[in-house]
């Protein structure tokens, strides 16, 4: 009986650990996406106003990466 109780406890803890892993991963993905977006928007405005041309591709790629991370995690 004790072995069954211990087994159930370990299975329950394993399921809780998997759930925590998914929550941490989702939170980390949101943090990375916010950082990418925060870097990309000012860079996009600077490139639009000052540089133009091929340099615009860098902030556009950062915005796309941020949205890609958020879409992949949902």
N, C-alpha and C positions, 0 to 999 in steps of 0.2 A: 504494500500500500504506500509506503514511504517513497519507493522508487517511482511509482506512478505520479505522486504529488510533485516530486522533484522534476520529473520529465515534463509535466504540464507547466511548471514554473519556468523551466528553461525555454520551452516553446513560446510561452507568452512573452518572455524577455526578448527572444529572438525577433518576434513580430514587432514589438515596440522599437527595437533597435533599427529594423528595416524602415519603419515609419519615420523615425528620427533622421535617418540618413536621407530620405527623400525630402524632408523639410529643410534640412541643412543645405542640400544641393540646390533646391529651388531658391532659398534665400541668397546663397552665394551667386547664383546666376542673375538674380535681380540686382545685386550689388554691382557685379561686373557690368551689366547692361547700363545701369545708371552712371557709372564712371565713364564708360565709353560714350554715352550720350552727352554727358557734361563736358567731355573733351571735344566732341565732334561739333556741337552747335556753335560755340565761339569760333572754332577753326573754320567752319563753313562760312560764317559771316565775314571773317577776315579774308578768306580766299575769294569770296564773291566781290567784296569791295576793293581789295587791293591787288591781289595777284591774278586771279582768273586762270583760265586755261586748264592744263593738266593737273595743277596742284589742287583743284577742287575735288579730285577723285579720292584724296586721302580722307577728308571728313565725311564724304558720302559713304566710303567704305566703313568707317567707324560707326556711322548711324546704322548702316545695313547690318553690321556685326551685332550691334546692340539689339536690334529688332529680331535678328536671327536667333540670338540666345534666348530671348523671351519667348519666341514662337516654338523653339525646340523643347522648352521645358513645360509647355502647357499641353 
